[in-house]
Amino acid sequence: MTRLVDYFTVVGYSEEKLHQGADGCGVLLQRFPAQDWEDEAFIDKLEVFWQPLGWNLSTEKKEPSFFMCVLTDTYGTRRYCACLSFHEPYTLSQTKPVDEVS
């Protein structure tokens, strides 16, 4: 079957992964379609590729960016990807109760 796009994903920042020391801090929030296509499986750990310079928190506003990449598996199968990256304000959560903060 010919499709313009096999999958569309929404990836976000994961504070939990940061505290667990996991590779990257991205988490897959949504994917469309939710089920794999019969002829094209969904790529595992896809969220690792969407911030190639790492997940950086910043208080400065950043402009959206767009890049394309080619992911190649061990069999030489190529998957072409396009990524629109944009940033939203992030509020740090307090980890200690107010009376313990010094």
ZIVENZI-V448308 format. One record per backbone hydrogen bond with DSSP energy under -1.0 kcal/mol. NH is the residue of the N-H (numbers start at 1). CO is the residue of the C=O. E is the energy in kcal/mol with one decimal. If there is no record, write none. Layout:
NH_CO_E, NH_CO_E
This chain:
8_32_-2.4, 10_30_-2.5, 12_27_-2.5, 14_25_-3.5, 18_14_-1.4, 19_15_-1.9, 20_16_-1.5, 22_17_-2.0, 27_12_-2.3, 29_10_-2.9, 30_10_-1.6, 32_8_-2.6, 37_40_-1.1, 48_45_-1.5, 49_46_-1.5, 54_51_-2.3, 65_85_-2.7, 67_83_-2.1, 69_81_-2.3, 71_79_-2.9, 73_77_-2.0, 76_73_-1.9, 79_71_-2.3, 81_69_-3.0, 83_67_-3.1, 85_65_-3.3, 100_97_-1.8
